[in-house]
Amino acid sequence: MFSHVILGVNNLDVSKKFYDAVLGALGVPAGVANKNRYFYRSPTGTFGITTPINGEPATHGNGSTIGFLAQSPEQADACHAAGVANGGVTCEDPPGWREGPGGKLYLAYLRDPDGNKLCVLHRPAA
C-alpha cells in the first residue's frame, strides 16, 4: 500500500544516528544522504528523514505512529534498546506481548529525538 514514509526532524545528525541504530537493528542499511534528507531503503519500502522544506520546525503528529516490522521479539527488543541508547525515549508499556482483536502481537514503542512515536511489531506465525 505504501511506497514511502518521510518524517520531519529538527537535527539531521541526531536523527540519523538514532535511525541508523534503530533500523540497523532490523537489518536496514544506514541512511543515504540526499541534500537535506536521509533515505533508508528495504525491499518493502523507503523511510526517510528530512528537515522541513519550509524552514519551520519539525513537529510530531499527536496520535500518529510509524510501525516497523521485526522478525522476532528479540529483534524488536534490540531495535527498542538501540533507540533508547541513541536519544529515543520509551513510551507506553514496556516491550512485550499484547493480546488484541488482531491476535497476539509483540510490541515495542518508543519516541525518536523529535517526539515521533514508533512501534516495532512482531507478529508470530499463525
C-alpha positions as CSV (number, residue, x, y, z in Angstrom):
1,M,0.0,0.0,0.0
2,F,2.7,2.5,0.9
3,S,5.8,3.4,-1.2
4,H,7.5,5.5,1.5
5,V,7.2,7.4,4.7
6,I,9.1,10.6,5.5
7,L,9.4,12.3,8.9
8,G,10.4,15.8,9.5
9,V,13.3,16.2,12.0
10,N,15.0,19.2,13.6
11,N,18.6,17.9,13.7
12,L,19.6,15.6,10.9
13,D,22.8,14.4,12.6
14,V,21.0,13.4,15.8
15,S,18.1,11.8,13.9
16,K,20.5,9.9,11.5
17,K,22.4,8.5,14.5
18,F,19.0,7.4,16.1
19,Y,17.6,5.8,12.9
20,D,20.9,4.2,11.8
21,A,20.8,2.4,15.2
22,V,17.1,1.6,15.3
23,L,16.7,0.5,11.7
24,G,20.2,-1.2,11.7
25,A,18.8,-3.5,14.4
26,L,16.2,-4.5,11.9
27,G,18.8,-5.2,9.2
28,V,18.2,-2.0,7.2
29,P,21.4,-0.3,5.9
30,A,22.4,3.1,7.2
31,G,20.7,6.2,5.7
32,V,21.9,7.5,2.4
33,A,22.2,11.3,2.1
34,N,20.2,13.3,-0.5
35,K,20.6,17.1,0.2
36,N,18.8,17.7,3.5
37,R,17.4,14.2,3.7
38,Y,18.4,10.6,4.5
39,F,16.7,7.6,3.0
40,Y,16.6,4.1,4.4
41,R,15.7,1.6,1.7
42,S,14.5,-2.0,2.1
43,P,12.8,-4.5,-0.3
44,T,9.4,-3.5,1.1
45,G,9.7,0.3,1.1
46,T,11.6,3.5,1.9
47,F,11.7,5.5,5.1
48,G,13.2,9.0,5.1
49,I,14.0,11.8,7.4
50,T,14.3,15.5,6.4
51,T,14.4,18.9,7.7
52,P,11.2,20.7,6.7
53,I,11.5,22.4,3.3
54,N,9.6,25.4,4.5
55,G,12.2,26.2,7.2
56,E,9.7,25.8,10.1
57,P,10.4,23.5,13.0
58,A,9.5,19.8,12.6
59,T,6.8,18.7,14.9
60,H,5.4,15.2,15.7
61,G,1.8,14.2,15.0
62,N,-0.3,13.7,18.1
63,G,-1.9,10.3,17.6
64,S,0.4,9.3,14.8
65,T,2.6,6.1,14.9
66,I,5.1,4.7,12.4
67,G,5.3,0.9,12.6
68,F,8.4,-1.2,11.7
69,L,8.3,-4.9,11.3
70,A,10.6,-7.2,13.3
71,Q,11.3,-10.8,12.6
72,S,11.3,-11.8,16.3
73,P,10.7,-10.5,19.8
74,E,14.5,-10.4,20.3
75,Q,14.9,-8.2,17.2
76,A,12.1,-5.9,18.4
77,D,13.9,-5.7,21.8
78,A,17.3,-4.9,20.1
79,C,15.6,-2.2,18.0
80,H,14.0,-0.6,21.1
81,A,17.2,-0.8,23.1
82,A,19.2,0.8,20.2
83,G,16.7,3.6,20.0
84,V,16.8,4.3,23.8
85,A,20.6,4.2,23.7
86,N,20.6,6.8,20.8
87,G,18.4,9.5,22.1
88,G,15.0,7.9,22.0
89,V,12.5,7.5,24.9
90,T,10.5,4.5,25.7
91,C,6.7,5.1,25.7
92,E,3.5,3.3,26.5
93,D,4.1,-0.1,28.2
94,P,7.5,-1.8,28.2
95,P,8.2,-4.0,25.1
96,G,6.2,-7.2,25.4
97,W,3.3,-9.4,24.2
98,R,-0.2,-8.0,23.9
99,E,-3.5,-9.6,23.0
100,G,-6.0,-7.7,20.9
101,P,-8.7,-8.2,18.3
102,G,-6.0,-9.0,15.7
103,G,-4.4,-11.7,17.8
104,K,-1.2,-11.9,19.8
105,L,1.5,-9.3,18.9
106,Y,4.9,-8.4,20.4
107,L,5.1,-4.6,20.5
108,A,7.9,-2.2,21.4
109,Y,7.1,1.5,21.5
110,L,9.4,4.5,21.6
111,R,9.7,8.1,20.6
112,D,12.5,9.4,18.4
113,P,14.5,12.6,19.4
114,D,11.8,14.8,17.8
115,G,8.9,13.0,19.6
116,N,7.7,10.9,16.7
117,K,6.1,7.7,18.0
118,L,7.4,4.5,16.7
119,C,6.2,0.9,17.1
120,V,8.4,-2.1,16.4
121,L,6.0,-5.0,15.8
122,H,6.5,-8.8,15.6
123,R,3.5,-10.9,14.6
124,P,4.1,-14.6,15.3
125,A,3.4,-17.2,12.6
126,A,-0.2,-18.5,12.7
